Amino acid sequence: MSWMQTIPTIIAGLLVLFLPGALLARTMGARGLTLWSASAPLTVSIASVGAILLQILNFRWSVVSMVLITLIFTAAAAGLRVLWLRHTSGSWPRPEVGRLPGVLRSAAYLLALGIPAAIISVRFTRIFGGPEHISQTYDNVFHLNALRVIADSGRASSLTLASLDASSNRLSFYPAAWHDVVALVVDASGTSIPLAVNVTNIIIAAVVWPLSAMFLVSTLTGRRPAPMMVTGALAAGFSSFPYLMVDFGVLYPTLLAIALLPFCLGAVVELLGIGRDRRASTILYVGLLGVASIGLTLAHPSTTMTLIAFAVAPLLVWFAKRSIHVRGQEHRIRKTLIASASVLAYGAVAWLLWTKVRPSEAASFWPPITTLPRAIGEALTSAPQSRDLPWLIFALTIVGIVVLCVQRRLWILGCFLISLGFYAVVAGYPAGPTRSFWTGVWYNDAYRLAALLPITALVISAIGGSWLIESSLRGAQRLLAPAKRPALRAISFAISALLVLTAAALAQGRSISTEQAKAAQSYSSTDASPLLSSDEEALLRRIEQHIPAGSVVVGNPWTGASLVYAYSGRDAMLPAISSSPSPSERVILSRLKAVAKDPEVCEMIARENSYYVLDFGPKEVHQGKHYPALTSLAGTPGLRRLDSQGAAGLYEVAACR
């Protein structure tokens, strides 16, 4: 399959990710950039909450059910909006827009989104290689099999997905928003799970992320075209996001969550009234933030904790404005008391969540990777984990810091310092209780916190770049002609576009190319692929010819054998690498080679209905050594080979028939 053949799936993915949220956001009163940047976050919330509710009500998760749940949520939003407007006799005014004529403004916004969409899409396709290539990494066994669970059973609730057991209602939480969305793409397009995964991730990285970042930048600059275009030009220039998220882990849910984060942070800023969208209704951002934060949490709770941490900076700025910039002693005291109570309440809730909403210490085992001074330098220069320094972004970051200090836009600098501090601690501070307190929320994992650095660094560098462009153009306008001449505006736009395109090209430096090449190794489908070789994948694609539906296939998940479920729908005994075998499964996994002379093995095989075995050899992801009884099965008494390709083999346990 070629990438051109994926266009129908891309269209289906765009509709799935944006249409439901756009309908809800428009009903709530959002327009313009707010509407489009809110669409994906709201879609994720509708999908993740809808999947939970529909499973409770015993309805299948599908495109049809997504349409119904979207209409219900939209009708509820419309009703609440009508009640609010009747109560207040007010209106929800249009957000602020730029000053360029309509055609030029539209062109500027298309350019702002088109640049990162094109660059990131091309780089992702080169990372993936083929449209249906899979990530050869540890976590991907769970992700692909979870999508098959949803496709087969229609059960997509975050409350039960972790068990990968379609028949169980046992509480086993896993944030399933990403899986819910990808499952809709599979259902809408009728495509394969691997293709839907890759297409959805491209849309998240190439469209959702830039739009979300543009909204956050607009809280500082308004909707002026130059900052939007610079944001788009630089959004594809950070190696640690979005590219790292399709390389390490693989962290697909975190990719989605971080892409949504800038919008949620921007909504916090606008809700507090310290942004530039002066004419927008506060209640609009209450609604948008309230809905979007649910989807953010069900994409990945650690990113919600990031939002809570980042929100401290704008909250303190809001507190200062409420306490200081108020006329009248009595009025100031009352405002200060209310603001103080709000900050204390926020702090108490944040402290409670910070100490409770985190993975176990056993799961947070990642060690520091460098020294503390070096980690600070890496965070400041947007070159975490010893990556090549992106000189243009670093230079624009310095300019942006100066501009923001002069303009006293300090909350984003506070967020930047918070992000820098988290990365410095996780990457360079000695392992121990102090480090775990600050970064245990993210598993003490430097990769996850490296991916958060671009959130604030992009905003600051975009401020720096747009200030340079706008200052230069203002100077040229004063020298050449009156600033209001339409021809001069067109010329200014053309020059700005040229500068932005140049910046986009310069931002694609060695750090991006290096990360792309490294990530591409994880998707390479060869005989030596670490999780699933090309021979093993070919065997899995025709396995339905040999195994009847309802059968359980024995295989070592560390070798990729458990992906038999994702590829064929035939159940895997251990559906994820982290799956724990039951006592009867342990007998099979440890004593299979003795099946011809050990009656207990046949007894357990009959109990589990597991008469088929995959032998994918001893090679395991992460170079592990597990289940030696499942390797070198050729010639084993009691086993009959049904199919093979290269060293990969499918066997039937004939001794137990």
N, C-alpha and C positions, 0 to 999 in steps of 0.2 A: 504494500500500500504506500502511495506517495502522500506528501503533505497536502497537495492540492485536493486529494480525495477526501480530506478531513473537513472541507469547508462546510458541508451540511451539519457536521457535529459541532463545529465552532459556532455556527448560527444558533443551533439548539442550546449550546452552553451560554451564549450571550443572553438569549431570551430567558433561560432559567435563572441566571444570576441577577438580571437587572429588571425584568418586567414586573414580577410580583412586588418587589420593594419600591419600584417607581410608582406603581399604582397606589400603594399605601402612603408613600411620602407625599405624593401630590394631593391625596385626600386630606392629609394632615396640614397642608398649606405650603409645602416646600416648592420652590421654583428655582430655575437656573442651575448654577453650580451646586447649590445645596441639594436640589432634587437628585441630580445625577450622582453626586458623591454619596448620598444617603441610600441610594437604591440597593446596592449590593449588601451593605450592612443590614438593612431591613429585610432583604430577602433571606439572608442567613438566619435572622431571628425567626422569621415566619416558618422557615423550613425546620429548624432545630426544635422549636416549641411545638410546631404542628406534628412532627414525627412522634414526639412524646405523647401528645394528646390522642392522636389517632391510634397508637398502639394500645393505650389504655381502653379506648372505645372499640378495639378489635377491628380497625379498618386498615387496609393495606396502604403502605407508603408508595405513592405513584404520582405521576404528573396530574392525573385527574384529582386525586385527593389534595395535592398542593394547590390546584386551582380553587377548590372548594374552601380550603382553610384560608387562602388569601382573600377570597370574597367575604368570608366571615369576619376576618380581622379588619378588612377595609370598611365594611359596613359598621363595625363597632367604632372605628376611628371617625367615620363620618358622623355618627350619632353623637359622640363626645364633642366633636368640633361644633356641631350645631348647638348643643346645650351650652357650651362655653361662650359662643358668640352671642347667644340670647341673654346669657347672664351678664356679660360685660358690655353688650351693645358696641363691641369693637370690631376690628378687622385684623387680618393677618397680612400686613403690607409686604410688598415685593422686596426681596433682598437687594442690597446695593449692587450695581453693575458698573462696568468700566465706562470711560468717556469716549472711546473711539466710536465712529459710525458703525451701524449694525453689521455691515459686510466685513469690515476689517476686524471687528471684535469677534465675530464668528470664526473668521480665519485664524485669529490668534489662538482661540480656544481649541480649534481643531489641530493646530500645530502643536499646542501644548500637550495634547493627549496623543497625537499621532506619532510624535518623536519617540517617546518611551515605548509605546505600543509596538512600533516597528522594530526598534532595537532589541527589546526584551524578547519579543516573539522569535526573531531570528536566532538570538543566542540560545533560547530554550530549545528550539528545534534542533540546533546543532548539539546541544547537550544530550537530548533524548536520542538523536540519531534517527531511528525509525519511529513512526507514529505509535506503534504498539510495543515499543521496547519498554521494559520495566526497570525500576531501580533495583540494583543487585545488592540490597542492604537489609539489615536485620529487621527493621520495623515494617518493611514493605510486605512481608508475609501476612502480618496482621491486617494491614490496610486493604490489601486486595481480597483477602478472605472475608473481611467485614463487609465489603461491598457485595460479595456474592451472597452473604447471609441476607442482606437487605433485598437484593434482587429476587432471591428464591422465596423468602418468607414474607416480605413486605413489612418486616419489623425493623424500625430504624431508630428506636428510642435510645437516647444517651444514657438512660437509666439501666439498660440491660445489655448493651452491645458488647461490652468488654468480654463477656463469656464466650462470644461467638457461637452461642447455642440458640438456634432459632426457636426451639421449643420451650425454653426456660423463661420464667418471669422473675427469676432470682435477681435481686439488686446487684448489679455489677457495672458501676458507672464508668463511662469513657466519653469524653467530649466528642460527640459524633456529628457536629455541624458540617464539617468538610465531607464526611461520608454521606450525609443526607443530601447534600447538593450534588455530589458526583453521581449518586444513585439516580437522581432525577435526570441528569444528563444521559445516563445509560438508558433510562426508560423513554426519554423524549426522542432520542436519536436511534435507538435500537442497535447501538454500536457495542463493541467489546469493552470490557472493564479496563484493560490497559490503555486503550485509546481515549476513553472518557476521562481517565485520570490525567493523562498528559494534556489534553485539550483544556480541561478545567483549570489545571495549574497555570497554563499559559495565560488564560483569561484573568485569573486572580493576579498574577504578577504583572501583566502587561497593561491591564485596564483598571482593575479595582485599586491596585496600589497607587498609580499616578493620580487618579481622581481623588482618592482619600488624602494624599499628600497635598494636592492643590487646594483642597478645602482648608486644611490646617494652615497653609501659608496665607490663605485669604483672610484669616482672622487677624493677621498682622498687617497686611497690605491692602485689604479690600479686594475688589475683583478686577484690579488693573491688569491689563493683558501681559505686560512685561514680566511681572513676578510669576504669573501662571506659566508662561513659556519657559522661563528659566527653570522653574520647578520640574517641568516635563523633561527638559534637556538633561538635568542632573539626576532624575529619578532612576535612570538606567546605569548610573555611574558608580554604584557602590557594590563591591564584591561580596559583602556579607549579607546583603539583602537586595533582591530576592533570590539570587543565585545559590547561596549557601544552603538554603532550605530544601532544595531539590537534590542536594549532594549528601549532606550529613544526615544520618538517622535512619530513615528519611523522615523529615519533619513536615509532612504535608499539612496537618492541622495547624501547626505553628505558622506556616506560610500564610494561611488564610487569616489567622487571628492578627498577625502583625500588619497585614495589608489593611485590615479594618481599623486598627488602632489610631492612625492619624485623624480619621473622621471623628471618632469618639472623643479624642482629646480636644479637637476643634469645637465640638459641641459643648464640652465642659467650659471652654473659654467664652463662647458666645452666651451660654446660660448664665455665667457669672457677670456678664455685661462688660467685660474688659477687652472684647474683640472689636472689629471694625464694622460689623454688620449692624449698624445702629438702628436701622428701621425694621429689623426682623422682630417678631414677637418672641418674648421669653418662653411662653408656653409651647411654642413650636419646638424649641430646643429641649425643653423638658420631655416632650413626647419622643423626639428623635433619639435623644440620649438614652431615655428609659428603654425604648425598644431595642436600639442597637447594642446596648450593653449586655442584653440577654444573649444575643447571638455571639457577641465577643466572648462571653463566658463559656458558651457551649461549643465555641471553636477551640479555645484553650483557656482554662482558668488562670494560668500563669500570666497571660497577657492582660487579663482584667486586673490582676495585681499590679502589673506595670502601669496601667491607667491610674490606679489608686495612688501609686507612688508619684507619677508625673503630675497628677492633679494638685499635689501639695504646693507646687510653685505658683500656679495661677490663683489658688485659693489664698495664699498669703498676700499676693498683690491685691486681690479683691478685699481682703481684710484691711490692708493699709488704706485703700481708697475709702472704704466705708468708715474708717475710724478717724482719718486725718482730714480728708477733703469734704468736710461737712460744716456748714455755717450754723452758728447758734450753739451755745454751750449745752443746753438741755437736749437739743436734737442730737448733738454729737455723742453725748453720753448714752442716749438710748440706742443709737445706731451702733456704737461700739460694743455695748452689752449684747445686742442681738448677734453681731458679727462674732464676738468672742464665744458665745454659746454655740454658734454654728461650727466654728473651727474646732472647739473642744469635742463636740459631738462627732464630727468627722474623724478626729484623731482617735477617739475611743473605738469607733467602728473599724477604722483602718487597722488599729493595733490588734483587735480581735481577729480580723480576717488574716492579717499578716502572720499571726502565730498559729492559726488553725488551718488555713487553706494552703497547704503545701504538701509535696510528696514526702514519703518516709525517708528517714536518714539512710536506710539501706539503698534506696533508689538514687540518693544524692551523693554518689560516690566519686564524682569527677574531681580530679586533683587540680591545683593551680598549674599553670603552664609557663609562667615567666616570672620576672621580678616585678615588684610594685611600680617602680619608676618607669620601667619599659611599658607596662600595661597602661599607665596614664598617658604616655606618649602615643601609644597605638590608638587609644580611644580618641585623643585630641585630633589626630591626623587622619582619622577614618581608615586606618590600616591595621585592624585587629589581627591577632594571631600571626604576626610577622609577615603580613601580606605587603606587597609593593605599595608604596605611598602614592595615592592619587593626587598629584600636585595641584591640579586645577581646583579640585574640590577643597583641598586644604587651604589654598590661597583665598578662595572665596569665603571659606569659613572664617578666616581671620578678619576679612573685610566686613562680613556680616556681624561678627561680634562687636566690632567698633561701631558700626552703624546702629545696632540695637542698643548699645550703651549710650550713645549720643541721644537717641530717640527715647530712651528710658523704657524700652519694651523688654522688661527684665524677666518676665515669667518664662519665656522660651529659653533664656540662658539658664534659668534655674532647672528646667527640665533637662537641658543639655548636661549640666553638672551632675544631676542625679543619674543619668544614663552613664556618664563617664565614670562616676563613682562605683556603680554596680559592676561595670566591666573590670575596673581596676581591682576591685576586691576579689572577684571570682577568678581572674586570670593571674593576679600577682600576690594575693595575701595568703599566708600559710593556712593550711587546712586546720579547722577547729571550730568550736562553737560560735565564735564571732563571725567567721566567714559564712557558716551555715545560716546564721540568723539573717544576714543581709541578702544572701544569694541562694539559699536553699529552696526558695520558691521556684527557681528555675533549675532545680536538680544540681546546683553548683556547677552548671555546665557553661563553659566559656563560649561555646558555639551559639547557644541561645541568646546570651547577652550581647555577643558580637552582632547578631542580627538585629538587635534593637537600636544600635548606635545610629543607623541612617535616619531613624524617625526624626530626631532633632537636628542632626547634622545637615540633612537635606534642607530643612527649613532655614537654618542659619546661612548656609551657602547660597540658597536661592535669594535670600534677602540681600546678601552681598553682591551677587551677580546682577540682580535687577537694579540695585542702587547704582552700580557702575554704568549700566546701559542707560537708565533714565537720566542720570546726571550728565552724561555725555550728550544725549539728545537735546536736553534743555539748553546746554551751552551752544550747541550747533544751531538750534532754532533762534536763539537771541542774535546770533551773528548773521544768519542768512535771511530770515523773513519773519513776518508776524506769525505767531504760533498757531493762529486759528485757521490758516489757509488749508483747505482740504487736501491740496496737492502735497503740502508739507507733511500732513499727517500720514498720507500714504507712503511718502518717502521714509518717514520715521519708522513706520511699521516694517517696511522692506529692510531697512538697516537693522532693526531689532531682530527680525526673523533671520537675517544672515548671521548676526552675532550669536543668536541662540543655536542655530545649526552648527556653527563653528564650536561653540562650547560643548554641544552634545558629542561631536566627534572627538574633541580633546579629552572629554571625560571617559572615553572608552580606551583606557590605558592598559598597561601590562597587568595590573591587578585583576581586571575583569577577564582578560584573555587567559590568565593563569587559572582562575577559578573555573572558567568555562571548560578548559581542557581537563582539569581535575574532576569536575562533575561528570563530564562525558564518559570517563572511565567507569563510572557507576552504572551506566546504561548500556555499555557495550555488550552485545550478545555474541559471544564466541564460545569455542570449546572450553576456554579457560575462565569463563565468567564465574565470579565467586559464589553466587547463589544458585542461579539457574543457567546451565549451559545451553547453547543452541540445540544440541541433541536432546537434552532433557525437555526443553520447551516443545520441540517438535513431537516428542512422545506424548506429552500432556495434551496436546491439541487433538490427538486422535484416540485418546483413551476411552472416550464414550463408546467406541466400537466394541470394546472388550468387557466393560464393567457395567452391570445393570444399575439402574437408578436405585437409590436407597442403600447401596453398599458403602461400607467404611473401608478406606484404603489405609493400610499401614505404611508409614514412611517416616524418615528422619526429617523433622522440620528444618534442622540446621543445614540440610543439603538442598532445600527448596522443594522437597517432595510434597510438603503440605499444600503447595500451590495447586495441587491437583483439584482442590475445591474451587479455587478462583477460575481455573481454566475450563473445567469440565462439569462442575456442579456435583461431582462425586465427593462424599464427605471424607475429610481427612481425620485420622484418629487424633492427631495433635494439630489443631488448626492454626496455631501460632507457635513461634519459637519458645515463647515463655509459658506455653501450656503445660500444666502438670498432669501426668498420667494417673489414672485410677489404678487400684491394685490389680485388677484384671488386665489392664493395658500394660502394666509393668511386666507381667508374666510374658505377654506376647513380645514386647519390645526387647526383652532380655534373653528369651529362650526360643526364639523363632527357629533357629537353625536345628533345634532338637525336635522339631514338630513330628517327625516320623516315628519317634520313640518315646515321646513325652505326651501322654494323653491329656494332661492338664492344659497344655497349650491349645489343643483342639477344643477343649471345653471353653476356654476363654475366647477363642476365635469365634465359636458359635454364639457365645453370649453377646459379643460385640458386632456380629455380622461382618467380620473383617477378613474375608477370604482372599483379598488381593493385596499385593505388596509391591512397593516401588523401591528399587535399588538404584540410588543415584551416587553410589560410591562413597568413599571416606572423606572427600573434600567438603569442608563446611565453611560457611560464612564466619568470619572472625577466627578462623583456624582452630575451631574447637574439635573435640573428640567425644562424640556421643553415640550411643546405641550401636556398638560394633556388630551386634547380631543382625543388623539390617544391611550389611555390606557383603560383597563377594558372594552373592546368593546363587550364582550359576553352578549347577550341578548339585545343589543341596537336596538331599533326599526328601521327598514329600512336596517339593515345589515344582510347578510346571511353568515354563516361560511362555507367555502369551504374545509379547511384543518387545522389541528392543530397538534402540538407535544409538550407535556408538557404544559407549560403556553403560548407558542407561538401560535398565530393564524393568519390565512389568511381569510379575509372577502371580500365579494362582496357587493357593494352598490346597493342592489336590489331596493331600493326606487326610484332610478333615472333611472331605465331601462324602 
